Amino acid sequence: MAKYTRDRIKLLDWTESNREIEDQAKHNFTSTDYNFKLCNQAHPNRQIFPPKKPQFSDFYQPSEEQKQGELLFVSGGALALCYASFRFL
């Protein structure tokens, strides 16, 4: 029983420390944008701009054929679900 308790406490400590690290990383990321803003206010002759935030469209550009296929797949799945629900429920 003592080993279980010791291992449980060790696991809880580990998860809590990881949560604190994630919170600090999130804070650092948001404060970085704020730091850019403050730096630009303090030094208006040397403007520093952060890189633009990535958008999903930067990485994924579906073709028209792909869009049509996705619409057919979704609508076909919805029709099949409706049929199954009315037939078996």
Buried (B, 14 or more C-beta within 10 A) or exposed (E): EEEEEEEEEEEEEEEEEEEEEEEEEEEEEEEEEEEBEEEEEEEEEEEEEEEEEEEEEEEEEEEEEEEEEEEEEEEEEEEEEEEEEEEEE
